[in-house]
Amino acid sequence: MTGQMMKLPHAIPSGDRKAMVVATLCFIHCVAGPLLLTFAGFSSLMGLSEKIEPLFVLTSVILGSATLIPAYRRKHHRFSCIALFICGLLFLVVLRRLEWMIVPEVILTGIGAVLIVGAHALNLKFSRQCECCKAQPSEVRSRVVNRIAAP
């Protein structure tokens, strides 16, 4: 490369994949963790398990802001990814802290993790779309016809 900085085209997809793994691990930890700790006889580790929860949320916030915001601003300009992510965080942080008796914490945590994974999956999809994919079919057809007709 002659004086140009090399671009890393896979930086955002890699961050999205890492964020999806973190959200999945969070889901497994919050849903299966208490069951495994209870039935396996390791109930004394529940305190340690609860101390790990903020680490999952903080990592998710950092990876989410590092991948979703730049992709929104530079690539696809679709707010749906950020909205899904914010709703997922709302479920993980706020709603499950309200301690409602109607909806168990496990369900709220599961919904939050699925929303966060969905936000990153949509971000991957939208970030990979090229300009010709966004164009209307008639525009693409006219470009092809123009290329064929041009000498």
C-alpha positions in Angstrom: 0.0 0.0 0.0 1.5 3.3 -1.1 1.1 5.7 1.8 -2.5 4.7 2.5 -3.6 3.2 5.8 -4.9 -0.3 5.5 -8.6 -0.6 6.3 -9.9 -3.4 8.4 -13.1 -4.4 6.7 -14.0 -7.1 9.3 -13.6 -4.9 12.4 -17.3 -4.4 12.8 -18.5 -7.9 12.0 -15.9 -9.3 14.4 -17.2 -7.0 17.2 -20.7 -8.0 16.4 -19.8 -11.7 16.7 -18.0 -11.1 20.0 -21.0 -9.2 21.3 -23.3 -12.0 20.3 -21.1 -14.5 22.1 -21.1 -12.3 25.3 -24.9 -11.9 25.2 -25.3 -15.7 24.7 -23.0 -16.4 27.6 -24.9 -13.9 29.7 -28.1 -15.7 28.8 -26.6 -19.1 29.8 -25.2 -17.7 33.0 -28.5 -16.0 34.1 -30.8 -18.8 33.0 -28.9 -22.1 33.5 -26.5 -20.9 36.1 -28.8 -20.8 39.1 -30.3 -24.2 38.1 -26.9 -25.7 37.8 -25.6 -24.2 41.1 -28.7 -25.3 42.9 -28.8 -28.9 41.7 -25.1 -29.5 41.7 -24.7 -28.5 45.3 -22.7 -25.4 44.7 -25.2 -22.9 46.1 -22.5 -21.2 48.1 -21.2 -19.8 44.7 -24.4 -17.8 44.1 -22.8 -14.7 45.6 -19.9 -15.0 43.1 -22.3 -15.6 40.3 -24.2 -12.4 41.1 -21.0 -10.4 41.2 -20.2 -11.5 37.6 -23.5 -10.1 36.2 -22.4 -6.5 36.0 -19.3 -7.6 34.0 -21.6 -9.2 31.4 -23.7 -6.0 31.2 -20.7 -3.7 31.0 -19.1 -5.8 28.3 -22.3 -5.8 26.3 -22.6 -2.1 26.6 -19.0 -1.5 25.5 -19.2 -3.9 22.5 -22.6 -2.7 21.6 -21.6 1.0 21.5 -18.3 0.2 19.7 -20.1 -1.8 16.9 -23.7 -0.5 16.6 -23.1 3.2 16.7 -20.3 3.4 14.0 -22.2 1.0 11.7 -25.3 3.2 12.1 -23.4 6.4 11.4 -21.2 5.1 8.6 -22.9 2.3 6.9 -26.6 1.5 7.1 -28.3 4.4 8.9 -31.0 2.1 10.4 -32.0 2.8 13.9 -33.6 -0.6 14.4 -30.3 -2.2 15.6 -29.8 0.5 18.2 -33.4 0.3 19.3 -33.3 -3.5 19.7 -30.1 -3.1 21.7 -31.5 -0.5 24.0 -34.7 -2.6 24.6 -32.4 -5.6 25.4 -30.5 -3.5 28.0 -33.8 -2.3 29.4 -34.9 -5.9 30.0 -31.5 -6.9 31.4 -31.0 -3.9 33.7 -34.2 -2.2 34.6 -37.1 -4.6 34.3 -35.6 -7.5 36.1 -34.6 -5.2 39.0 -38.3 -4.3 39.6 -38.9 -7.8 41.0 -42.3 -8.3 39.5 -44.0 -11.5 40.7 -45.9 -11.8 37.4 -42.9 -12.3 35.1 -40.0 -14.3 36.4 -36.5 -12.8 36.2 -35.4 -15.7 34.0 -37.9 -14.8 31.3 -36.9 -11.1 31.4 -33.2 -12.0 31.2 -33.8 -14.3 28.3 -35.8 -11.7 26.3 -33.1 -9.1 27.0 -30.3 -11.4 25.7 -32.3 -12.4 22.6 -32.9 -8.7 21.8 -29.2 -7.9 22.1 -28.2 -10.9 20.0 -30.8 -9.9 17.4 -29.5 -6.3 17.3 -26.0 -7.5 16.5 -27.3 -10.0 13.9 -29.3 -7.3 12.2 -26.3 -5.0 12.3 -24.2 -7.7 10.6 -26.8 -8.1 7.9 -27.2 -4.4 7.3 -23.5 -3.8 7.3 -22.8 -6.4 4.7 -25.3 -5.0 2.2 -23.6 -3.3 -0.7 -25.0 -0.2 -2.5 -26.4 -2.3 -5.3 -28.5 -4.3 -2.8 -30.0 -1.1 -1.4 -31.0 0.2 -4.9 -34.4 -0.4 -6.3 -34.6 -3.2 -8.9 -35.4 -0.8 -11.7 -32.3 1.2 -10.9 -30.1 -1.9 -11.0 -31.8 -3.0 -14.3 -31.1 0.4 -15.9 -27.4 0.3 -14.8 -27.0 -3.2 -16.4 -28.7 -2.0 -19.6 -26.5 1.1 -19.7 -23.3 -1.1 -19.3 -24.4 -3.4 -22.1 -25.3 -0.5 -24.4 -22.1 1.4 -23.7 -19.2 0.7 -26.1 
